[in-house]
Amino acid sequence: MRLVNLFAGLSLIGLLTTYGTTRAQKPDLSKVPGTVVTHVPASGGQYIGSPSIAVLPNGDYVASHDLFGPKSTEHTSAISRIYKSGNKGKTWQQISEIDGQFWSKLFVHQNALYLFGTNKHHGNTIIRKSTDNGVSWTDPVNEETGLLKAGEFHCAPMPVITHSGRLWRAMEDAAGPPRQWGKRYSPFMMSIPVDADPMIAANWISSNIVRYDSTLLEGSFTGWLEGNAVAGPDGRIWDILRVDDRTTLEEKAAFIRVSDDGKTATFDRNTGFVPFSGGSKKFSIRYDPESKKYWTLVNHIPEDVKAANPGKSPSGIRNTQALFSSGDLKNWKLHKILLRHPDPIYHGFQYVDWLFEGKDIIFLSRTAYDDGLGGARNNHDANFLTFHRIRNFRKLK
């Protein structure tokens, strides 16, 4: 198995990358909520994207993010960084860097660590494997070593779930038409038997893609993306997606039905859109067998924020992060506002990736916040990766 030489000279590389030539300036992290995993000043023209978290078999946490922006290599061969915490998220250290990984999700399967995403912005669908807890990774050079699909694809760090003896992972074809953001994305579902090797492309099957349809939502539909693989209360697999509709602050999600064999995806235009707070931004849904509820962390838009932002696109409001639950995936209850800043322009808590851990939920946020160096470029172009914990989440009212 050929391994990528990922990480050398950590202290020097980290210093030069993070702070450049501004050695006299040090960031002020005192006001940033949660635990700072890493910080990238906005002045460098690179921003933190795609937070992902996993818990290793030994109990250590591992986190990842990629870099996007005008000074990044996201459109040629994207950079992702891997971090580890051996003390339940109190402190973190970078352990590797991968050249050619973007929009990716960490997950543990059969005691190995995997990273599933693309190699660049609208790149190939790839998967990498690590057998040393994230220090070194395989290289997806062909269809036997993790190159699953060649072409133009889109995704985010979305859940990889186990259901009915298979792993399931939602993706989007990004080849259009039309070749515009949102409109170019066509959802589909990938799956594989749990005992098959995820590194071999032939072991995976994909559903048909569901093309963008400009007539949906009475013509106000402008895209669906970043789908969740979710096993519904009826045992069926659904692809539950973020929906872009910039005509209203009343957000929604799209529900695409996937057949039991994973080969057929269908959308019902009459029932497939469901009211969902935070549905215009990336969200992840997971089922908790203990509470028998589905849980999600979302960029909720409180009523006072709606009143203060009439006519604004909901996808641009990311200054509030909240915890919701549901028994049926359709009716959702707000339990707690987790993070909030009064300014929606330069502050954001977004692209949260999270996991159940005992009585708690642990999560990572792509955070745009003050850093004493001018702050974030805007709420979208984050300068921090932050770690957070929701204690005793099942006891929240």
ABEGO torsion letter per residue (X at the ends): XBBBBABBGAAAAAAAAAAEABAABBBBAAABBEBBABBBBAAAGBBBBGBBBBBBAAGBBBBBBBBBEAABAAAABBBBBBBBBAAGGABBBBABBBBGBBGBBBBBBGGBBBBBBBABBGBBBBBBBBAAGGABBBBBABAAAGBABBEBBBBBBBBBBBBGGBBBBBBBBAAOOBBBBGAABBBBBBBBBAABBAABAAABBBBBBBBBBAABGGGABAEBBGBBBBBBAAGBBBBBBBBBBAABABBBBBBBBBBAAGABBBBBAAAABBBBBGAABBBBBBBBAAAGBBBBBBBBBBAAAAAABBGBBAAABAABBBBBBBAAGABBBBABBABBBABAAABBBBGBBBBBBEABBBBBBBBBBBAGAGEBABAABBABBBBBBBBGAAABX
